[in-house]
Amino acid sequence: MPPSKLDSLYRRMLITRFFEKGWGKPENLRRVFQFRKIISSRETCYKLVPRDYPVEITKKKKYSDSTLIEGNFMTPLELHLPGVVPEPAQKAYFQLLIPNKWINEEHKPICIHLAGTGDHFFWRRRNLIAKPLLKDANIGSIILENPFYGLRKPDDQIRSNLHNVSDIFVMGGCLILECLVLLHWCERNGFGPLGITGLSMGGHMASLAATNWPKPLVLVPCLSWSTASAVFTTGVMSQSINWDMLETQYYSDGQFRERLSKMVTIIDDAFAAGQKFIQNFNQSLHELKEDIDDTRKKQCDAEGNTYKTQCNSVENDANNSIFLLKSLENKAVNSNNVPLPLKDILSKNIGHDSEISTYQPESYEDSSTLTKLMKYILPLSAQHKTKKIDITKTNWWEREALQFMRGMMDECTHLKNFSVPLDTSLIIAVCARDDAYVPREGCSSLEDIWPGAEVRYLDAGHVSAYVLHQKLFR
């Protein structure tokens, strides 16, 4: 299915621009890359947050059917990476919504809800997800404010416009450790079973956080996938990034190119695509040969008897219709009607001006079978001389800065770099088939990374799934 046009249109309507100040401080990126190796392992990450980590309850309000509790705590990331988290984001704020009466006092289920892009404060998740969950299923909810959002937004940040690429990794590191704090707090207060969910960016953050809990944990990531690299390099979000500025900064500061680029690794590279091509090459070649044979027969029938002689001569070379080097060598002649070796043909055809000219035989009878065949199957425009191609310029997706972005995102967000959740049978991912924000093509599948996990698909794009299918996410 093609990517959703609504997703692309909606993205163009927004004025949000990401990473206007660049990559972030090189020293902070270096520390984040090194710390990723610690928090990506369940064994080492779990030890970073003690079970009795202090949480302060600041407000409690009781309603007819529910109780709303507000609290906060210092983000553990600031303790382990001092100076990386901006001061306004260092204190984590959350709301807890629980029923006044549990159906079963021995089971008090709680689900942590992480915010998607642009989801500031608590009201949206509280009203659209938490309250219906409480009413329909007697499930409580913890709504955690994202770093850089709402109460934790730096004063000079406009809306959701993260200033630096490093901010997305700081956000992820904070949420991973903060979820551990909240899961410990839930256990201390007798809540359980426990779960975690989120939409879009929140879905991926939920996936990362769930990898480090050493007990069975329900996980429902919605509208996310296995890595954030495709989101910022091939999805519609890439249109909101100033790539020229990032590229300039990348080349002007040698630390990015010479030091930091060597600390990141692209997970889903072109090698996988090459393997798939090789596996299917023979079948594709056979199908191409059949298509050419069918084209010959149709053209022979259309032209009538006067054209049959030429078609029959082509039919005689059917075995060489794909690989015609021998036929080409035998039929190519020079001006004195003397056969030319293939290497002379190539040296004659390749000029010194980077244009490749086409060898033209002296007469129609001496033209090769390949030449005749290509006239049948190629459009007329392909038979004329084309303009010279400037190979000194590269396309935007080939820029080194974009590859650095892809490597950074894979290094810090690819699920292959993190532990597999303890019980993958408790994972249900909900994805949009036509998602243009979170492309899946070229990325590892969740089923491959987490065997046993279930993936459900909606026939919608990213935006339409969010607007029309809220009930399914619950």
C-alpha positions in Angstrom: 0.0 0.0 0.0 1.3 3.5 -0.8 2.0 5.9 2.1 -0.9 8.0 3.3 -1.4 11.3 1.4 -3.2 12.7 4.4 0.0 12.2 6.5 2.0 14.1 4.0 -0.6 16.9 3.7 -0.9 17.2 7.5 2.8 17.4 7.9 3.1 20.2 5.3 0.4 22.2 7.2 2.4 22.2 10.4 5.0 24.9 11.0 7.0 22.8 13.5 10.7 22.6 12.7 13.0 20.2 14.5 16.7 20.4 15.5 17.1 24.1 14.5 20.2 24.4 16.7 21.9 21.3 15.2 23.2 18.0 16.5 23.8 19.1 20.1 27.1 19.4 22.0 29.6 16.8 20.8 30.6 15.9 24.4 27.0 15.3 25.4 26.5 13.0 22.4 29.6 11.1 23.2 28.3 10.6 26.8 24.9 9.6 25.6 26.3 7.0 23.1 28.4 5.4 25.8 25.5 5.4 28.3 23.3 3.7 25.7 25.4 0.5 26.1 24.4 0.5 29.8 20.7 1.2 29.6 20.2 -1.1 26.6 21.1 -4.1 28.8 18.4 -5.2 31.3 20.9 -6.5 33.7 22.9 -3.2 34.0 20.0 -0.8 33.5 17.8 -2.3 36.2 20.5 -1.6 38.8 20.6 2.1 38.0 17.2 2.7 39.8 16.9 1.4 43.4 13.5 -0.1 44.4 12.9 2.6 47.0 13.7 5.5 44.7 12.0 8.6 46.3 8.7 9.8 44.8 6.8 12.8 46.2 3.0 12.9 46.1 1.9 16.5 45.9 -1.9 16.4 45.3 -4.8 14.0 45.8 -8.4 14.7 44.6 -11.3 12.3 44.9 -14.2 12.2 42.4 -17.4 10.2 42.4 -15.9 7.2 40.6 -12.1 7.8 40.6 -9.2 9.4 42.5 -6.6 11.6 40.8 -3.1 11.7 42.4 -0.3 14.0 41.3 3.4 13.5 42.0 7.0 14.1 41.0 10.5 12.9 41.4 14.0 13.8 40.1 14.8 12.0 36.8 17.5 9.4 37.5 19.3 10.3 34.2 20.5 13.6 35.8 22.2 11.5 38.5 24.0 9.3 36.1 24.7 12.0 33.4 24.9 15.3 35.2 24.5 18.3 33.0 22.9 16.5 30.0 19.2 17.1 31.0 18.1 20.7 30.8 17.1 22.1 34.3 13.4 22.5 33.5 13.2 18.8 32.4 15.1 17.4 35.4 11.9 16.9 37.6 9.5 14.3 36.3 5.8 15.0 36.8 3.0 12.4 36.6 -0.7 11.9 37.3 -2.3 8.6 38.6 -5.9 8.0 37.9 -7.4 5.0 39.8 -10.9 3.7 40.5 -12.4 4.3 43.9 -13.4 0.6 44.0 -11.4 -2.2 42.4 -13.4 -5.1 41.0 -10.8 -7.5 42.6 -8.8 -6.1 45.4 -6.1 -8.7 44.7 -5.6 -7.3 41.2 -5.1 -3.6 40.7 -4.0 -3.2 37.1 -2.0 0.0 36.2 -0.9 1.1 32.8 1.8 3.8 32.1 1.0 6.1 29.2 3.8 7.9 27.4 3.2 10.9 25.2 3.4 11.1 21.4 4.9 14.0 19.5 3.1 17.2 20.5 1.2 15.7 23.5 1.9 18.3 26.2 0.6 18.1 29.8 -1.9 15.4 30.9 -5.4 16.3 29.7 -5.3 14.6 26.3 -4.2 11.1 27.5 -6.3 11.5 30.6 -9.6 12.2 28.8 -9.1 10.1 25.6 -7.5 7.0 27.0 -7.2 6.9 30.8 -10.8 7.7 31.7 -12.3 5.2 29.2 -9.9 2.5 30.4 -11.0 3.1 34.0 -14.7 3.1 33.0 -14.7 0.1 30.7 -12.0 -2.2 32.2 -11.4 -0.9 35.8 -7.8 -0.2 34.8 -5.8 2.6 36.4 -3.4 4.8 34.5 -0.2 6.7 35.2 0.3 9.6 32.8 3.9 10.7 32.6 5.0 14.1 31.3 7.7 13.8 28.6 10.9 15.7 29.1 10.9 18.9 26.9 7.1 18.9 27.0 4.5 20.7 29.1 5.8 21.3 32.7 9.2 20.1 31.6 9.6 22.3 28.5 12.7 24.7 28.4 11.6 28.4 28.3 13.3 29.1 25.0 11.7 26.1 23.2 8.7 26.8 21.0 5.9 24.1 21.2 7.4 20.7 20.4 10.4 22.0 18.4 13.3 20.1 20.0 16.4 22.3 19.5 19.0 19.5 19.1 19.1 16.0 17.7 20.6 15.0 21.1 17.4 16.1 22.8 15.5 13.1 21.4 18.1 10.7 23.0 18.0 12.6 26.3 14.2 12.3 26.3 14.5 8.5 25.6 17.1 8.0 28.4 14.9 9.9 30.9 11.8 8.0 30.1 13.5 4.6 30.3 14.7 5.3 33.8 11.6 7.1 34.9 9.4 4.2 33.9 11.6 2.0 36.2 10.9 4.4 39.0 7.2 4.3 38.5 7.1 0.5 38.1 9.0 0.2 41.4 6.6 2.7 43.0 3.5 0.7 41.8 4.9 -2.5 43.3 5.6 -0.8 46.6 2.0 0.4 46.7 0.4 -2.9 45.8 -0.6 -2.2 42.2 -0.4 -4.9 39.5 -0.4 -6.4 37.0 1.5 -3.6 35.2 1.6 -2.5 31.6 3.0 0.3 29.5 1.8 1.9 26.3 2.0 5.0 24.0 1.2 6.3 20.6 3.6 7.2 17.9 6.8 8.5 19.6 5.3 7.4 22.9 4.8 3.9 21.5 8.5 3.6 20.7 9.5 5.0 24.1 7.2 2.5 25.7 9.0 -0.3 23.8 12.4 0.9 25.0 11.3 1.2 28.6 9.7 -2.3 28.6 12.9 -4.0 27.6 14.5 -3.3 31.0 11.8 -4.6 33.4 12.9 -8.0 34.7 9.3 -9.3 35.2 6.4 -10.0 32.9 5.0 -6.7 31.6 2.1 -5.9 29.2 3.3 -3.8 26.3 1.1 -2.1 23.7 3.1 0.1 21.4 0.8 1.9 18.9 1.8 3.5 15.6 5.5 2.8 16.1 8.0 0.3 14.8 11.5 -1.1 15.4 13.6 2.1 15.0 13.2 5.8 14.8 15.8 6.1 12.0 13.3 5.8 9.2 11.0 8.4 10.9 13.6 11.1 10.6 15.3 10.1 7.4 12.6 8.7 5.0 9.3 9.5 6.7 7.4 12.8 6.3 9.0 14.1 9.5 12.2 14.4 7.5 10.6 17.3 5.7 10.6 19.4 8.9 14.4 19.1 9.4 17.0 21.6 8.1 19.3 19.2 6.5 21.6 21.9 5.0 22.3 23.3 8.4 23.0 19.8 9.9 25.3 19.0 7.1 27.2 22.3 7.5 27.6 21.7 11.2 28.6 18.1 10.6 31.5 19.2 8.3 32.6 22.3 10.2 33.2 20.5 13.5 35.6 17.5 13.0 34.3 15.8 16.2 31.1 14.7 14.4 32.8 13.2 11.4 36.0 11.9 12.9 34.9 10.8 16.3 31.2 10.5 16.9 30.4 8.9 13.5 32.6 6.0 14.5 30.5 5.4 17.7 27.3 4.6 15.8 26.2 1.8 13.6 23.4 1.5 11.1 21.5 -1.7 11.8 19.3 -2.2 8.8 21.8 -1.4 6.0 21.8 -2.1 2.2 23.3 -5.5 2.8 19.9 -6.9 3.7 18.5 -5.5 0.5 21.3 -7.0 -1.5 20.7 -10.4 0.0 17.1 -10.2 -0.9 18.0 -9.2 -4.5 20.4 -12.1 -4.9 17.8 -14.6 -3.6 15.2 -13.4 -6.2 17.6 -12.6 -9.1 17.3 -15.9 -11.0 13.5 -15.9 -10.8 13.4 -12.3 -11.9 15.7 -13.1 -14.8 13.5 -16.0 -15.9 10.4 -13.8 -15.8 12.1 -11.1 -17.8 13.0 -13.7 -20.5 9.4 -14.8 -20.7 8.1 -11.2 -21.0 10.5 -10.6 -23.9 9.4 -13.8 -25.7 5.8 -12.8 -25.3 6.6 -9.3 -26.7 8.3 -10.8 -29.7 5.3 -13.0 -30.5 2.8 -10.2 -30.2 4.8 -7.9 -32.4 5.3 -10.6 -35.0 1.5 -11.2 -35.1 0.8 -7.5 -35.4 3.2 -6.8 -38.2 2.1 -9.7 -40.4 3.9 -11.9 -42.9 6.2 -9.1 -44.2 7.8 -8.9 -40.7 8.0 -12.6 -39.9 11.5 -13.0 -41.4 13.0 -10.5 -39.0 11.1 -12.0 -36.1 12.2 -15.5 -37.0 15.8 -14.3 -37.0 15.3 -12.9 -33.5 13.6 -16.2 -32.4 16.7 -18.1 -33.6 18.7 -16.2 -31.0 16.2 -16.8 -28.2 18.8 -18.6 -26.1 21.0 -15.5 -26.1 18.2 -13.0 -25.6 19.5 -12.0 -22.2 23.2 -12.6 -22.4 24.2 -11.5 -25.9 27.9 -10.7 -25.6 28.9 -13.5 -28.0 26.3 -12.4 -30.5 27.4 -8.8 -30.2 31.0 -9.7 -30.7 30.3 -11.8 -33.8 28.1 -9.2 -35.5 29.9 -6.0 -34.7 32.2 -4.9 -37.6 34.4 -1.9 -38.3 34.3 0.4 -41.3 36.2 -2.2 -43.4 33.7 -4.9 -42.6 36.2 -6.7 -40.3 34.8 -8.2 -37.1 35.8 -6.3 -33.9 36.7 -7.9 -30.6 34.4 -7.0 -27.8 37.1 -5.1 -25.9 37.7 -2.8 -29.0 33.9 -2.1 -29.2 33.9 -1.0 -25.5 37.0 1.2 -25.9 35.5 2.8 -29.0 32.2 3.4 -27.3 33.4 5.0 -24.1 34.7 8.4 -24.8 36.8 10.8 -22.7 34.0 13.2 -21.9 32.1 11.0 -19.4 29.3 10.4 -22.0 28.7 6.9 -23.3 27.9 6.8 -27.0 26.1 4.0 -28.7 27.9 1.8 -31.2 26.2 2.1 -34.6 26.8 -0.7 -37.2 27.2 0.3 -40.9 24.0 -1.5 -42.1 20.8 -2.8 -40.7 21.7 -6.3 -41.6 24.8 -6.2 -39.5 23.1 -4.8 -36.4 23.2 -7.2 -33.4 20.3 -9.1 -32.1 20.6 -7.0 -28.9 20.0 -3.8 -30.8 16.9 -5.1 -32.5 15.5 -6.5 -29.3 16.0 -3.3 -27.3 14.2 -1.3 -30.0 11.2 -3.6 -29.3 11.1 -3.3 -25.5 12.5 0.2 -24.7 10.5 3.4 -25.1 11.6 5.8 -27.9 13.0 8.3 -25.4 15.5 5.7 -24.1 16.9 5.2 -27.7 18.0 8.9 -28.0 21.1 10.5 -26.6 20.6 11.6 -23.0 22.1 14.6 -21.2 25.4 14.3 -19.5 25.0 13.3 -15.8 27.0 15.3 -13.2 28.3 12.5 -11.0 30.1 15.0 -8.7 26.8 15.9 -7.0 25.0 13.5 -4.6 21.4 13.1 -3.8 20.1 14.3 -0.4 19.7 10.8 0.9 23.3 10.0 0.1 24.7 12.9 2.1 27.0 11.9 4.9 25.1 14.0 7.4 21.9 12.0 6.8 23.8 8.7 7.1 25.1 10.0 10.4 21.5 10.8 11.5 20.5 7.3 10.5 23.4 5.8 12.5 22.6 7.9 15.6 19.0 6.9 15.5 19.7 3.2 15.1 22.4 3.3 17.8 20.1 4.8 20.4 16.6 3.6 19.4 16.8 0.4 17.4 15.2 -2.4 19.4 17.9 -4.8 18.2 20.3 -2.9 20.5 18.2 -3.5 23.6 17.2 -6.6 25.6 14.2 -8.6 24.5 11.3 -8.2 26.9 11.0 -11.1 29.4 7.6 -12.3 28.0 7.0 -11.4 24.4 3.6 -13.1 24.4 2.3 -10.0 26.4 3.2 -7.7 23.5 0.5 -6.5 21.1 1.7 -3.8 18.6 -0.9 -1.8 16.6 0.4 -0.3 13.4 -1.1 1.6 10.4 -0.5 -0.1 7.0 -0.1 3.2 5.2 1.9 5.0 7.8 4.0 7.8 6.2 5.3 9.1 9.5 6.7 5.7 10.6 7.9 3.8 7.4 8.5 0.1 7.9 10.1 -0.6 4.6 13.8 -1.5 5.0 13.5 -1.9 8.8 13.6 -5.1 10.9 10.1 -6.3 11.8 9.0 -6.5 15.4 8.1 -10.2 14.9 11.8 -11.0 14.0 13.2 -9.0 16.9 10.6 -10.1 19.4 9.5 -13.7 18.5 6.1 -14.3 20.0 4.9 -10.7 19.8 1.6 -10.0 18.0 1.4 -7.2 15.4 -2.1 -5.9 14.4 -2.6 -3.6 11.4 -5.1 -0.9 10.7 -6.1 0.0 7.1 -5.2 3.7 7.7 -2.4 6.2 7.7 -0.8 7.7 10.8 -3.1 10.6 11.2 -6.3 8.9 10.3 -5.5 6.0 12.6 -5.0 8.4 15.5 -8.2 10.3 14.8 -10.5 7.4 13.9 -9.3 4.4 15.9 -8.7 5.7 19.4 -10.9 2.9 20.8 -8.7 0.2 19.2 -5.6 1.5 21.0 -7.3 0.9 24.3 
